[in-house]
């Protein structure tokens, strides 16, 4: 049986498949496994499609988020969607800001933010805090 020469295209396809499989097995960054090494933070959405304002309140005000809501949205990071939805972690009682997904952080960075070594587990952190700024910079 005569074997046909391998074309450049089929060689590159096979090499790419083999390299991808090897990277997944070895757990190299930038692979499909890298998504498991990252955890998402959540943020508040004081305006836009995530902002929830009931129709009963529209008669009493213009349904615009206040300054406190905007500051919270800019500076607070939540460990989970559930934590962001808790009223006592909001800028004020009755806050109607929605919750949106924030960026994904490396898992160890996320743990440093929300699971400090000496203290209770945190549900929310403030980016203005010195410890949080240091963790996010590293």
BELTA-V112759 format. One record per backbone hydrogen bond with DSSP energy under -0.5 kcal/mol. CO is the residue of the C=O (numbers start at 1). NH is the residue of the N-H. E is the energy in kcal/mol with one decimal. If there is no record, write none. Layout:
[[CO,NH,E] [CO,NH,E]]
This chain:
[[1,3,-0.5] [7,11,-2.3] [8,12,-2.5] [9,13,-2.1] [10,14,-2.4] [11,15,-2.7] [12,16,-2.5] [13,17,-2.1] [14,18,-2.5] [15,19,-2.6] [16,20,-2.4] [17,21,-2.3] [18,22,-2.4] [19,23,-2.3] [20,24,-2.1] [21,25,-2.3] [22,26,-2.5] [23,27,-1.1] [23,28,-2.2] [28,31,-0.9] [31,34,-1.1] [32,35,-0.8] [33,36,-1.5] [34,37,-1.4] [35,38,-1.0] [37,107,-3.3] [39,105,-3.3] [41,102,-3.0] [42,78,-2.7] [43,100,-2.6] [44,46,-0.5] [45,98,-1.9] [47,50,-0.5] [48,51,-1.4] [51,53,-0.6] [54,57,-1.1] [54,58,-0.7] [57,60,-1.1] [57,61,-1.7] [66,70,-1.9] [67,71,-2.5] [68,72,-2.5] [69,73,-2.7] [70,74,-1.9] [71,75,-2.0] [72,76,-2.7] [75,127,-3.4] [77,125,-2.5] [78,42,-2.1] [80,84,-1.8] [81,85,-1.2] [82,86,-0.6] [83,86,-0.9] [86,89,-1.2] [87,90,-1.5] [92,95,-1.4] [96,52,-2.2] [98,45,-2.6] [100,43,-2.7] [103,41,-2.0] [105,39,-2.9] [106,110,-2.5] [107,111,-2.5] [108,112,-2.3] [109,113,-2.0] [110,114,-2.6] [111,115,-2.7] [114,122,-2.6] [117,119,-0.6] [123,79,-2.6] [125,77,-2.4] [125,127,-0.5] [126,129,-1.9] [129,133,-2.6] [130,134,-2.3] [131,135,-2.0] [132,136,-2.6] [133,137,-1.8] [134,138,-1.4]]
